[in-house]
Amino acid sequence: MTKRWGGIVALVVAVLLAPDAARAAEWTVDAAESRIGFRATQMGAGFEGRFHRFTGEVRFDPDDPEAGRAAFTVEIASVDTGNAERDQAILTNVWMAAADHPTATFETDRITRENGDRYRAEGRLTMRGTSREVVFPFTFSPQAGSDAAEVAGEIPLSRTDFGIGRGEFAADGVIGDRVVIQIRLIATRD
């Protein structure tokens, strides 16, 4: 019995003292080169927007994606659709209620490899105080000759699932219900 406990203790100590190389690497997101945006429709015509201010924490190893984690926070007031009137409307209580909910967040629960450079992150997206489970299929593309990589993908969602669009705008007659979050990140391995 004592030998067994000694073996278990040795295994636990070995795991705890394993070098950091065996864990998912930390990455620094280059916000100036990255983009978090969205695609939507207004009166049937498509439009795009982006958020200029966001932060992210990423731990990821393409050979061991299950050990990875990511969390992002987007400042809603940094929205830019190229239309100042629409940007101001997005901040109101009818849409994003930015005064009460100044940020949107995404936190992964699980990351898996689909095939090749394609991965799948499952996690919680929170907007306007409402959280929903979402899936973020993405590609991970190392940039040749550097420690940088690109992560790119999209999250399709229903804006009304998050309570976005109140009153007469709850229906999709003016603004379509389907919104696609577009993510393109450039990050460098620390």
The 8 nearest C-alpha neighbors of each residue, nearest first, counted from 0:
[[1, 3, 2, 4, 5, 6, 7, 8],
 [2, 0, 4, 3, 5, 6, 7, 8],
 [3, 1, 5, 0, 4, 6, 7, 8],
 [2, 4, 6, 0, 1, 5, 7, 8],
 [5, 3, 7, 1, 6, 2, 8, 0],
 [4, 6, 2, 8, 3, 7, 1, 9],
 [7, 5, 9, 3, 4, 8, 10, 2],
 [6, 8, 4, 10, 9, 5, 11, 3],
 [7, 9, 11, 5, 10, 6, 4, 12],
 [10, 8, 6, 12, 7, 11, 13, 5],
 [11, 9, 13, 7, 8, 12, 6, 14],
 [10, 12, 8, 14, 13, 9, 15, 7],
 [11, 13, 15, 9, 10, 14, 16, 8],
 [14, 12, 10, 16, 11, 15, 17, 9],
 [13, 15, 17, 11, 16, 12, 10, 9],
 [16, 14, 12, 13, 17, 11, 10, 18],
 [15, 17, 13, 14, 12, 18, 11, 19],
 [18, 16, 14, 15, 13, 19, 21, 20],
 [19, 17, 20, 21, 16, 22, 15, 14],
 [18, 20, 21, 22, 17, 23, 24, 16],
 [21, 19, 18, 22, 24, 23, 17, 60],
 [20, 22, 19, 18, 23, 17, 24, 63],
 [23, 21, 19, 20, 24, 66, 18, 60],
 [22, 24, 60, 59, 58, 67, 66, 25],
 [25, 23, 58, 59, 60, 22, 26, 188],
 [24, 26, 58, 189, 57, 188, 59, 23],
 [25, 27, 188, 187, 57, 189, 186, 58],
 [28, 26, 186, 187, 29, 188, 189, 25],
 [27, 29, 186, 30, 185, 26, 55, 187],
 [28, 30, 31, 32, 186, 185, 33, 27],
 [29, 31, 33, 32, 28, 53, 34, 54],
 [32, 30, 29, 33, 34, 51, 28, 185],
 [33, 31, 30, 29, 185, 34, 184, 28],
 [34, 32, 184, 30, 185, 183, 31, 29],
 [33, 35, 183, 182, 184, 36, 32, 49],
 [36, 34, 182, 49, 181, 50, 183, 33],
 [49, 35, 37, 181, 48, 180, 50, 34],
 [36, 38, 180, 181, 48, 179, 47, 49],
 [37, 39, 47, 179, 178, 46, 180, 48],
 [40, 38, 178, 46, 45, 47, 175, 37],
 [41, 39, 45, 44, 175, 43, 174, 46],
 [40, 42, 174, 43, 44, 173, 45, 175],
 [43, 41, 173, 44, 174, 40, 172, 175],
 [42, 44, 41, 40, 45, 175, 173, 174],
 [45, 43, 40, 41, 42, 46, 39, 174],
 [46, 44, 40, 39, 41, 43, 47, 38],
 [47, 45, 39, 40, 38, 44, 48, 41],
 [48, 46, 38, 37, 80, 39, 45, 49],
 [47, 49, 80, 37, 36, 79, 38, 78],
 [36, 48, 50, 79, 78, 35, 37, 51],
 [49, 51, 78, 77, 52, 35, 36, 79],
 [50, 52, 77, 49, 78, 53, 79, 34],
 [53, 51, 74, 50, 77, 73, 54, 30],
 [52, 54, 73, 72, 74, 51, 55, 71],
 [55, 53, 72, 71, 73, 52, 56, 30],
 [54, 56, 71, 70, 57, 72, 28, 53],
 [55, 57, 70, 69, 71, 58, 54, 27],
 [56, 58, 69, 26, 25, 68, 59, 55],
 [59, 57, 25, 67, 68, 24, 23, 26],
 [58, 60, 67, 23, 24, 64, 57, 61],
 [59, 61, 23, 63, 62, 64, 24, 67],
 [62, 60, 64, 63, 59, 139, 112, 116],
 [63, 61, 60, 64, 112, 59, 65, 23],
 [62, 64, 60, 61, 65, 66, 23, 67],
 [65, 63, 67, 66, 61, 60, 111, 110],
 [64, 66, 110, 67, 63, 111, 109, 68],
 [67, 65, 64, 23, 63, 68, 59, 22],
 [68, 66, 59, 58, 64, 65, 23, 110],
 [67, 69, 58, 107, 57, 59, 66, 70],
 [70, 68, 57, 107, 56, 106, 58, 71],
 [69, 71, 106, 56, 105, 55, 107, 57],
 [72, 70, 55, 105, 104, 54, 56, 106],
 [71, 73, 104, 54, 53, 103, 102, 55],
 [72, 74, 53, 103, 102, 75, 52, 104],
 [73, 75, 102, 76, 52, 77, 53, 101],
 [74, 76, 77, 102, 101, 78, 73, 97],
 [77, 75, 78, 74, 97, 90, 101, 50],
 [76, 78, 50, 51, 75, 74, 52, 79],
 [79, 77, 50, 76, 49, 75, 86, 51],
 [78, 80, 49, 48, 81, 86, 50, 77],
 [81, 79, 48, 82, 47, 86, 49, 78],
 [80, 82, 79, 83, 48, 86, 85, 47],
 [81, 83, 80, 85, 84, 86, 79, 87],
 [84, 82, 86, 85, 87, 81, 80, 79],
 [85, 83, 87, 86, 82, 88, 89, 81],
 [84, 86, 88, 82, 87, 83, 89, 80],
 [87, 85, 83, 89, 84, 88, 79, 82],
 [88, 86, 84, 90, 89, 85, 83, 91],
 [87, 89, 85, 90, 91, 86, 84, 94],
 [90, 88, 94, 86, 87, 91, 95, 85],
 [89, 91, 97, 95, 88, 87, 96, 94],
 [92, 90, 96, 93, 88, 89, 94, 95],
 [91, 93, 96, 94, 95, 90, 97, 165],
 [94, 92, 165, 164, 91, 96, 95, 163],
 [93, 95, 164, 163, 89, 92, 91, 96],
 [94, 96, 90, 97, 127, 89, 163, 92],
 [97, 95, 92, 91, 98, 90, 99, 100],
 [96, 98, 101, 100, 90, 95, 99, 75],
 [97, 99, 96, 100, 101, 90, 91, 92],
 [100, 98, 97, 96, 101, 127, 92, 128],
 [101, 99, 97, 127, 102, 98, 96, 128],
 [102, 100, 97, 75, 98, 74, 99, 76],
 [103, 101, 74, 73, 75, 100, 72, 104],
 [102, 104, 126, 73, 125, 72, 74, 75],
 [105, 103, 72, 125, 71, 124, 73, 102],
 [104, 106, 124, 71, 123, 70, 125, 107],
 [107, 105, 70, 123, 122, 69, 71, 108],
 [106, 108, 122, 69, 121, 109, 68, 120],
 [109, 107, 122, 121, 106, 110, 68, 120],
 [108, 110, 121, 107, 120, 65, 111, 122],
 [111, 109, 120, 65, 64, 119, 121, 67],
 [112, 110, 119, 64, 118, 65, 113, 120],
 [111, 113, 118, 114, 117, 119, 64, 110],
 [112, 114, 118, 117, 111, 119, 115, 116],
 [115, 113, 117, 112, 116, 118, 111, 138],
 [114, 116, 117, 113, 112, 118, 138, 139],
 [115, 117, 138, 139, 114, 118, 140, 112],
 [118, 116, 138, 114, 113, 115, 137, 112],
 [119, 117, 112, 113, 137, 111, 136, 138],
 [118, 120, 136, 111, 110, 135, 137, 112],
 [121, 119, 110, 135, 109, 134, 107, 136],
 [122, 120, 134, 109, 107, 108, 133, 135],
 [121, 123, 107, 108, 106, 132, 133, 120],
 [124, 122, 132, 106, 131, 105, 133, 130],
 [123, 125, 105, 130, 131, 104, 132, 133],
 [126, 124, 130, 104, 129, 103, 128, 123],
 [127, 125, 103, 128, 129, 161, 130, 124],
 [126, 128, 100, 129, 95, 96, 161, 125],
 [127, 129, 126, 125, 100, 130, 161, 103],
 [130, 128, 125, 161, 126, 127, 131, 162],
 [131, 129, 125, 124, 123, 126, 128, 132],
 [132, 130, 123, 124, 133, 125, 129, 161],
 [131, 133, 123, 122, 124, 130, 134, 121],
 [134, 132, 122, 121, 123, 131, 124, 135],
 [133, 135, 121, 120, 136, 122, 154, 119],
 [134, 136, 120, 154, 119, 137, 121, 153],
 [137, 135, 119, 118, 152, 120, 134, 153],
 [138, 136, 152, 118, 151, 117, 119, 135],
 [137, 139, 117, 116, 151, 150, 118, 140],
 [138, 140, 150, 116, 149, 117, 141, 137],
 [139, 141, 149, 148, 138, 142, 150, 116],
 [142, 140, 148, 147, 143, 149, 139, 146],
 [143, 141, 148, 147, 145, 140, 144, 149],
 [144, 142, 145, 141, 147, 146, 148, 140],
 [143, 145, 142, 146, 147, 141, 148, 187],
 [146, 144, 147, 143, 142, 141, 148, 187],
 [145, 147, 187, 188, 148, 142, 144, 141],
 [148, 146, 187, 145, 186, 142, 141, 188],
 [149, 147, 141, 142, 140, 186, 185, 187],
 [148, 150, 185, 140, 184, 139, 141, 151],
 [149, 151, 139, 184, 138, 183, 137, 140],
 [152, 150, 183, 137, 138, 182, 184, 149],
 [153, 151, 137, 182, 136, 181, 138, 183],
 [152, 154, 181, 180, 182, 135, 179, 155],
 [153, 155, 180, 135, 179, 156, 134, 181],
 [156, 154, 179, 178, 180, 153, 177, 157],
 [157, 155, 178, 177, 179, 158, 154, 180],
 [156, 158, 177, 176, 159, 160, 178, 155],
 [157, 159, 163, 160, 176, 161, 156, 178],
 [158, 160, 162, 161, 163, 157, 176, 164],
 [161, 159, 158, 157, 162, 163, 156, 131],
 [160, 162, 159, 129, 163, 158, 126, 127],
 [163, 161, 159, 160, 164, 158, 127, 165],
 [164, 162, 94, 159, 158, 161, 95, 165],
 [165, 163, 169, 94, 168, 93, 162, 159],
 [166, 164, 169, 93, 168, 167, 163, 94],
 [165, 167, 168, 169, 164, 93, 170, 94],
 [166, 168, 169, 165, 170, 164, 173, 172],
 [169, 167, 164, 165, 170, 166, 173, 171],
 [170, 168, 164, 165, 166, 167, 171, 159],
 [171, 169, 168, 172, 167, 176, 173, 174],
 [170, 172, 175, 174, 176, 173, 169, 168],
 [173, 171, 170, 174, 175, 42, 168, 43],
 [172, 174, 42, 41, 171, 175, 168, 43],
 [175, 173, 41, 171, 40, 172, 42, 176],
 [176, 174, 171, 40, 177, 41, 173, 39],
 [175, 177, 171, 157, 158, 178, 159, 174],
 [178, 176, 157, 175, 156, 158, 39, 179],
 [177, 179, 39, 156, 38, 155, 157, 158],
 [178, 180, 155, 38, 37, 154, 156, 181],
 [179, 181, 37, 154, 153, 36, 155, 178],
 [182, 180, 153, 36, 37, 35, 179, 152],
 [181, 183, 35, 152, 151, 34, 153, 184],
 [184, 182, 151, 34, 33, 150, 35, 152],
 [185, 183, 33, 150, 149, 34, 186, 151],
 [184, 186, 149, 33, 29, 148, 28, 32],
 [185, 187, 28, 27, 147, 29, 148, 26],
 [188, 186, 147, 27, 26, 146, 189, 148],
 [187, 189, 26, 146, 25, 147, 27, 186],
 [188, 26, 25, 187, 27, 24, 146, 186]]
